[in-house]
Amino acid sequence: QVQLVESGGGLVQAGGSLRLSCAASGRTVINYAMGWYRQAPGKQRELAAAISAIGITSYADSVKGRFTISRDNAKNTVYLYMNSLNPEDTAVYYCNADSRGWRIDLPGEFWGQGTQVTVSS
């Protein structure tokens, strides 16, 4: 069983940056695909970024070139570096883990509680 805890959310002005962290515990996620999903009020949850066990990444078109997902296997942690933020990035961001380490197009079994990101204009 994997527990995921997100941190790093907050309020930032448009054009600013944030780094989100997802700390996994319970077992190593070295062989898991990891992802960040986000959900804005009144909208469906969507993939923002994902990374496979071997480091292949996938990004939503809306965040390409601005967000970077990375992982530190020694720390059992995944990061989302968010740059050039705009108000459309405002959402709750959820960490996800998938024991199928190759799958980066759909969410896996484990979810964190989410962290709020608010971008002001």
Stockholm file with secondary structure:
# STOCKHOLM 1.0

chainA/1-121         QVQLVESGGGLVQAGGSLRLSCAASGRTVINYAMGWYRQAPGKQRELAAAISAIGITSYADSVKGRFTISRDNAKNTVYLYMNSLNPEDTAVYYCNADSRGWRIDLPGEFWGQGTQVTVSS
#=GR chainA/1-121 SS CCEEEEECCEEEETTCCEEEEEEEESSCCTTSEEEEEEECTTSCCEEEEEECTTCCEEECTTTTTTEEEEEETTTTEEEEEECSCCGGGCEEEEEEEESSTTCCSSCCSEECCCEEEEEEC
#=GC SS_cons         CCEEEEECCEEEETTCCEEEEEEEESSCCTTSEEEEEEECTTSCCEEEEEECTTCCEEECTTTTTTEEEEEETTTTEEEEEECSCCGGGCEEEEEEEESSTTCCSSCCSEECCCEEEEEEC
//
